[in-house]
């Protein structure tokens, strides 16, 4: 029994955009789905899920697909690069807990 993934609509939209961009990058290079699936060592159905922006696919799979397309996995280093909100907190010297508080269930 799989646990249902609950995802915010904005995040879902961004994943769909990312999946579409991955698909377009593959098509611009005239690479078949099977070629990219083989290079990324995943199945074609998993690649189809990536290209749809499925939230239940591990980020490592997305990275392998980006690498298989042509070294695009380096784009992952741009995530949170320009952390405007984080820099603002830092500049204002607002203390942020490094760890969340322990919750009792």
N, C-alpha and C positions, 0 to 999 in steps of 0.2 A: 504494500500500500504506500503510494507516494504522497508526500506532504504537499499540500497546495501552496503554490508560491503567490503571495500577495504583493502586488507591485503598484506603486503610484502611477496614475495615468501619464504624468510628465515623463517619468523614467521609462515607461513602456514606449512612449512616442520616440524618445531618444534612442532606445534600443532598435526600434524599427528603422529609424533613419540610418543608424550605424550599419545594420544588416543590409539595407538597400545600397549604401555606399560601398560595402564590401562586394556585393554582387556586381555593381557597376564597374568596380576596379577589375574584377575577374573578367568581365565581358570585354572591357576595353583592351585587355591583353589577349583576348581571344583564347582564354584557357577554359577547358571543359571542367565541369563539376567533378568528374572522375579524377582528372589530373590533380586538382587542388586537394580533393579528399585523400588521394594517395600520398601526396607530398606532406599533408598535415597528419597523416596516419589516423584518419577518422573515416566514418562511413558516409556515403552520399546523403542519407537521411539526416545525419548530424550537420552536414554542410548546409542542407536545405534549411534546417532550423536556425543556423547562424545567419543565413541570408534573409530570414524572416525576422531576425532580431529576437529570438526566443529567450526569455529570461531564465529558463532552466538549464541553459548551456553554461558550463564553467568558463570563467574568464580565460583560463589556460587554453581552452579550445579556440576561443576567439583569437588569442595570440598566435597559436599554431597556424590558423588559417591566414592571418595577416602575414606571417612569415612565408608561408607557402606561395602567396600571391607575388611576393617579391620584396622582402625585407621591410614591409610596412609595419612590422611589430615594434619598430623603434618609435612609432607614433604614440605608443602606450606611455612613454616617458613624459609625454606632454600633459598627462592627466594630473590635475591639481598643481600644475607648474605655476600658474598665476593665481594664487590663492588670495584674492583680494580681501575677503572677509577674515581669513586667518591672519593676514598681515595687519589688518586694522585692529584686531584683538591684541596682537602682539605689540603694536605701536601704542595702544592705549594702556598697556600693561595690565590687561584684564587677566586674572588668574583663571586658568582652565584646568580642571582636574585631568591628570594624565590617565587615570583609570576611572571607570564608572564605579559608582557605589554598589556595594553588594546588596542584592535584593533577596529577600526571604520569600520563598513560595510556600 
